[in-house]
């Protein structure tokens, strides 16, 4: 699972620090076209890392199709990276998790990647340690960086399928509110409601306990205050940080209490 969370520090400082903590020296960046081409976030991070940045894949589309994961995994292999740094929303985070499995098991085609999905034909996928891990810098409130599972889309069948491994969860998560100002309002607030949903599911779960309930209630309060303030003043970093902290607590509550009907419905519709 996640070993550490760095809160409130600029990503350009926190990512190099995270690499030092886990003893990594060669980072491969994974992000979306919009962040790479529409903002300076990735260029600033590449500059901060200097020669420690050995490559970047900036073409992860929504819903994490298999072919993009395979293509990104090939680029990581060629770079010689010893850590993957994901910068983006849930689709980018999921791509980072899934490519760790692809690299570990030598999957070079969408079909081979499909064998590694949960319930797939490669039953050994869950047993072996992964040679690479990742650092996550989320730009939305989807909360996927606190999970060891990923959703990857089979484009031929148009179905999103689950992948997972205990080491797919990022080793370190960086919660930098400043880089989230580039996230479109509809996406920030929409994923914020996903975080609210995670907390609500945890509260309603039959497996809920006082600890998970406390986390869910605290997370809901932070999200309630933070999301309203973000709507009123979109560039207020303290409100964005509050949302990130609420999302973190909601994700922790969900991990303890388990997912419910809302998750099941979302996965069936392809959005979860």
GIKAGI-V867008 format. One record per residue. N is the residue number from 1. RES is the residue in three letters. PSI is psi in whole degrees, -180 to 180 (none if undefined). OMEGA is omega in radians with two decimals (* if undefined). Layout:
n=N res=RES psi=PSI omega=OMEGA
n=N res=RES psi=PSI omega=OMEGA
This chain:
n=1 res=UNK psi=-173 omega=3.13
n=2 res=UNK psi=130 omega=-3.09
n=3 res=UNK psi=-26 omega=-3.11
n=4 res=UNK psi=152 omega=3.06
n=5 res=UNK psi=125 omega=3.11
n=6 res=UNK psi=119 omega=-3.00
n=7 res=UNK psi=131 omega=2.97
n=8 res=UNK psi=-4 omega=3.12
n=9 res=UNK psi=145 omega=3.05
n=10 res=UNK psi=140 omega=-3.11
n=11 res=UNK psi=-33 omega=-3.12
n=12 res=UNK psi=-22 omega=3.05
n=13 res=UNK psi=-39 omega=-3.01
n=14 res=UNK psi=-37 omega=-3.11
n=15 res=UNK psi=-49 omega=3.05
n=16 res=UNK psi=-38 omega=3.10
n=17 res=UNK psi=-43 omega=3.13
n=18 res=UNK psi=-41 omega=3.11
n=19 res=UNK psi=-41 omega=3.11
n=20 res=UNK psi=-40 omega=-3.12
n=21 res=UNK psi=-40 omega=-3.06
n=22 res=UNK psi=9 omega=3.03
n=23 res=UNK psi=37 omega=3.14
n=24 res=UNK psi=149 omega=-3.05
n=25 res=UNK psi=-11 omega=-3.08
n=26 res=UNK psi=104 omega=-3.04
n=27 res=UNK psi=138 omega=3.00
n=28 res=UNK psi=126 omega=-3.09
n=29 res=UNK psi=138 omega=3.09
n=30 res=UNK psi=125 omega=-3.06
n=31 res=UNK psi=-172 omega=-3.14
n=32 res=UNK psi=163 omega=3.10
n=33 res=UNK psi=-39 omega=-3.08
n=34 res=UNK psi=-42 omega=3.12
n=35 res=UNK psi=-39 omega=-3.07
n=36 res=UNK psi=-44 omega=-3.04
n=37 res=UNK psi=-24 omega=-3.04
n=38 res=UNK psi=-7 omega=-3.13
n=39 res=UNK psi=174 omega=3.08
n=40 res=UNK psi=6 omega=-3.04
n=41 res=UNK psi=-50 omega=-3.06
n=42 res=UNK psi=-42 omega=3.12
n=43 res=UNK psi=-40 omega=3.13
n=44 res=UNK psi=-40 omega=-3.13
n=45 res=UNK psi=-40 omega=3.08
n=46 res=UNK psi=-41 omega=3.12
n=47 res=UNK psi=-41 omega=-3.13
n=48 res=UNK psi=-36 omega=-3.13
n=49 res=UNK psi=-27 omega=3.14
n=50 res=UNK psi=-133 omega=-3.11
n=51 res=UNK psi=-10 omega=3.09
n=52 res=UNK psi=-12 omega=3.04
n=53 res=UNK psi=113 omega=-3.04
n=54 res=UNK psi=3 omega=3.10
n=55 res=UNK psi=167 omega=3.14
n=56 res=UNK psi=133 omega=3.00
n=57 res=UNK psi=117 omega=-3.00
n=58 res=UNK psi=44 omega=-3.09
n=59 res=UNK psi=36 omega=3.10
n=60 res=UNK psi=115 omega=-3.14
n=61 res=UNK psi=175 omega=3.13
n=62 res=UNK psi=146 omega=3.07
n=63 res=UNK psi=9 omega=2.91
n=64 res=UNK psi=68 omega=3.10
n=65 res=UNK psi=150 omega=-3.11
n=66 res=UNK psi=-43 omega=-3.04
n=67 res=UNK psi=-33 omega=3.09
n=68 res=UNK psi=-38 omega=3.12
n=69 res=UNK psi=-45 omega=-3.14
n=70 res=UNK psi=-42 omega=3.13
n=71 res=UNK psi=-43 omega=3.12
n=72 res=UNK psi=-40 omega=3.12
n=73 res=UNK psi=-39 omega=3.11
n=74 res=UNK psi=-40 omega=3.13
n=75 res=UNK psi=-38 omega=3.11
n=76 res=UNK psi=-44 omega=3.12
n=77 res=UNK psi=-46 omega=-3.09
n=78 res=UNK psi=-27 omega=-3.05
n=79 res=UNK psi=-23 omega=-3.06
n=80 res=UNK psi=20 omega=-3.11
n=81 res=UNK psi=151 omega=3.04
n=82 res=UNK psi=5 omega=3.01
n=83 res=UNK psi=146 omega=3.09
n=84 res=UNK psi=132 omega=3.12
n=85 res=UNK psi=113 omega=3.12
n=86 res=UNK psi=133 omega=3.10
n=87 res=UNK psi=107 omega=-3.11
n=88 res=UNK psi=-164 omega=-3.12
n=89 res=UNK psi=-161 omega=-3.04
n=90 res=UNK psi=-36 omega=-3.12
n=91 res=UNK psi=-40 omega=3.10
n=92 res=UNK psi=-43 omega=3.12
n=93 res=UNK psi=-44 omega=3.13
n=94 res=UNK psi=-38 omega=3.10
n=95 res=UNK psi=-41 omega=3.12
n=96 res=UNK psi=-42 omega=3.12
n=97 res=UNK psi=-47 omega=-3.05
n=98 res=UNK psi=-35 omega=-3.13
n=99 res=UNK psi=-24 omega=3.04
n=100 res=UNK psi=-40 omega=3.08
n=101 res=UNK psi=-42 omega=-3.14
n=102 res=UNK psi=-43 omega=-3.14
n=103 res=UNK psi=-42 omega=-3.11
n=104 res=UNK psi=-33 omega=-3.04
n=105 res=UNK psi=11 omega=3.05
n=106 res=UNK psi=28 omega=3.12
n=107 res=UNK psi=121 omega=-3.10
n=108 res=UNK psi=-1 omega=3.09
n=109 res=UNK psi=159 omega=3.08
n=110 res=UNK psi=-34 omega=-3.14
n=111 res=UNK psi=-42 omega=3.11
n=112 res=UNK psi=-37 omega=3.07
n=113 res=UNK psi=-40 omega=-3.13
n=114 res=UNK psi=-29 omega=3.12
n=115 res=UNK psi=-18 omega=-3.09
n=116 res=UNK psi=-4 omega=-3.12
n=117 res=UNK psi=159 omega=3.08
n=118 res=UNK psi=125 omega=-3.05
n=119 res=UNK psi=1 omega=3.13
n=120 res=UNK psi=-174 omega=-3.03
n=121 res=UNK psi=-21 omega=-3.13
n=122 res=UNK psi=92 omega=-3.08
n=123 res=UNK psi=-15 omega=-3.12
n=124 res=UNK psi=-9 omega=-3.03
n=125 res=UNK psi=-29 omega=-3.09
n=126 res=UNK psi=-10 omega=-2.97
n=127 res=UNK psi=-31 omega=-3.03
n=128 res=UNK psi=145 omega=3.03
n=129 res=UNK psi=152 omega=3.14
n=130 res=UNK psi=135 omega=-3.13
n=131 res=UNK psi=-23 omega=3.13
n=132 res=UNK psi=149 omega=3.01
n=133 res=UNK psi=177 omega=-3.10
n=134 res=UNK psi=161 omega=2.99
n=135 res=UNK psi=132 omega=-3.08
n=136 res=UNK psi=134 omega=3.05
n=137 res=UNK psi=91 omega=-3.05
n=138 res=UNK psi=147 omega=3.09
n=139 res=UNK psi=3 omega=3.07
n=140 res=UNK psi=-173 omega=-3.11
n=141 res=UNK psi=25 omega=-3.09
n=142 res=UNK psi=-28 omega=3.04
n=143 res=UNK psi=5 omega=-3.09
n=144 res=UNK psi=-23 omega=-3.12
n=145 res=UNK psi=-12 omega=3.11
n=146 res=UNK psi=15 omega=-3.14
n=147 res=UNK psi=153 omega=3.07
n=148 res=UNK psi=7 omega=-3.13
n=149 res=UNK psi=155 omega=3.12
n=150 res=UNK psi=149 omega=3.03
n=151 res=UNK psi=123 omega=-3.13
n=152 res=UNK psi=136 omega=-3.04
n=153 res=UNK psi=129 omega=2.94
n=154 res=UNK psi=103 omega=-3.02
n=155 res=UNK psi=-30 omega=-3.13
n=156 res=UNK psi=-43 omega=-3.11
n=157 res=UNK psi=-8 omega=-3.13
n=158 res=UNK psi=48 omega=3.14
n=159 res=UNK psi=133 omega=3.05
n=160 res=UNK psi=129 omega=-3.04
n=161 res=UNK psi=153 omega=-3.10
n=162 res=UNK psi=140 omega=3.02
n=163 res=UNK psi=152 omega=3.12
n=164 res=UNK psi=156 omega=3.10
n=165 res=UNK psi=148 omega=-3.09
n=166 res=UNK psi=-25 omega=-3.12
n=167 res=UNK psi=7 omega=3.07
n=168 res=UNK psi=-28 omega=3.09
n=169 res=UNK psi=140 omega=3.12
n=170 res=UNK psi=145 omega=3.05
n=171 res=UNK psi=-40 omega=-3.13
n=172 res=UNK psi=137 omega=3.06
n=173 res=UNK psi=134 omega=3.12
n=174 res=UNK psi=116 omega=3.12
n=175 res=UNK psi=90 omega=3.14
n=176 res=UNK psi=108 omega=-3.09
n=177 res=UNK psi=-26 omega=-3.04
n=178 res=UNK psi=-37 omega=-3.10
n=179 res=UNK psi=-12 omega=-3.14
n=180 res=UNK psi=-10 omega=-3.13
n=181 res=UNK psi=-19 omega=3.12
n=182 res=UNK psi=-11 omega=-3.14
n=183 res=UNK psi=129 omega=3.12
n=184 res=UNK psi=145 omega=-3.07
n=185 res=UNK psi=-43 omega=-3.09
n=186 res=UNK psi=-34 omega=-3.12
n=187 res=UNK psi=-42 omega=3.12
n=188 res=UNK psi=-51 omega=-3.12
n=189 res=UNK psi=-36 omega=3.13
n=190 res=UNK psi=-45 omega=3.10
n=191 res=UNK psi=-26 omega=3.02
n=192 res=UNK psi=-38 omega=3.09
n=193 res=UNK psi=-28 omega=3.01
n=194 res=UNK psi=-41 omega=3.11
n=195 res=UNK psi=-40 omega=3.05
n=196 res=UNK psi=-42 omega=3.13
n=197 res=UNK psi=-41 omega=3.11
n=198 res=UNK psi=-43 omega=3.13
n=199 res=UNK psi=-42 omega=-3.14
n=200 res=UNK psi=-41 omega=3.10
n=201 res=UNK psi=-42 omega=3.14
n=202 res=UNK psi=-39 omega=3.12
n=203 res=UNK psi=-35 omega=-3.05
n=204 res=UNK psi=-6 omega=-3.05
n=205 res=UNK psi=145 omega=3.05
n=206 res=UNK psi=-19 omega=-3.14
n=207 res=UNK psi=7 omega=-3.12
n=208 res=UNK psi=146 omega=3.06
n=209 res=UNK psi=173 omega=-3.09
n=210 res=UNK psi=-34 omega=-3.13
n=211 res=UNK psi=-49 omega=-3.14
n=212 res=UNK psi=-36 omega=3.13
n=213 res=UNK psi=-40 omega=3.09
n=214 res=UNK psi=-43 omega=3.10
n=215 res=UNK psi=-45 omega=-3.10
n=216 res=UNK psi=-43 omega=3.14
n=217 res=UNK psi=-43 omega=3.12
n=218 res=UNK psi=-43 omega=3.12
n=219 res=UNK psi=-42 omega=3.12
n=220 res=UNK psi=-42 omega=3.14
n=221 res=UNK psi=-44 omega=3.11
n=222 res=UNK psi=-43 omega=-3.13
n=223 res=UNK psi=-41 omega=3.13
n=224 res=UNK psi=-50 omega=-3.13
n=225 res=UNK psi=-45 omega=-3.05
n=226 res=UNK psi=-43 omega=-3.10
n=227 res=UNK psi=-40 omega=3.10
n=228 res=UNK psi=-42 omega=3.14
n=229 res=UNK psi=-36 omega=3.11
n=230 res=UNK psi=-34 omega=3.09
n=231 res=UNK psi=-39 omega=-3.11
n=232 res=UNK psi=-44 omega=-3.09
n=233 res=UNK psi=86 omega=-2.99
n=234 res=UNK psi=-25 omega=-3.07
n=235 res=UNK psi=12 omega=3.10
n=236 res=UNK psi=107 omega=-3.04
n=237 res=UNK psi=-30 omega=3.13
n=238 res=UNK psi=-36 omega=3.10
n=239 res=UNK psi=-39 omega=3.11
n=240 res=UNK psi=-39 omega=3.08
n=241 res=UNK psi=-40 omega=3.11
n=242 res=UNK psi=-42 omega=3.09
n=243 res=UNK psi=-42 omega=3.14
n=244 res=UNK psi=-42 omega=3.12
n=245 res=UNK psi=-39 omega=3.09
n=246 res=UNK psi=-42 omega=3.10
n=247 res=UNK psi=-43 omega=3.13
n=248 res=UNK psi=-47 omega=-3.14
n=249 res=UNK psi=-39 omega=3.11
n=250 res=UNK psi=-41 omega=3.13
n=251 res=UNK psi=-42 omega=3.11
n=252 res=UNK psi=-42 omega=3.12
n=253 res=UNK psi=-41 omega=3.13
n=254 res=UNK psi=-36 omega=3.11
n=255 res=UNK psi=-38 omega=-3.12
n=256 res=UNK psi=-46 omega=-3.02
n=257 res=UNK psi=-18 omega=3.11
n=258 res=UNK psi=156 omega=3.12
n=259 res=UNK psi=160 omega=-3.12
n=260 res=UNK psi=-154 omega=-3.04
n=261 res=UNK psi=-36 omega=-3.12
n=262 res=UNK psi=-43 omega=3.08
n=263 res=UNK psi=-44 omega=-3.11
n=264 res=UNK psi=-42 omega=3.13
n=265 res=UNK psi=-45 omega=3.13
n=266 res=UNK psi=-41 omega=3.13
n=267 res=UNK psi=-38 omega=3.14
n=268 res=UNK psi=-35 omega=-3.13
n=269 res=UNK psi=-11 omega=3.08
n=270 res=UNK psi=6 omega=-3.10
n=271 res=UNK psi=-3 omega=-3.05
n=272 res=UNK psi=none omega=*
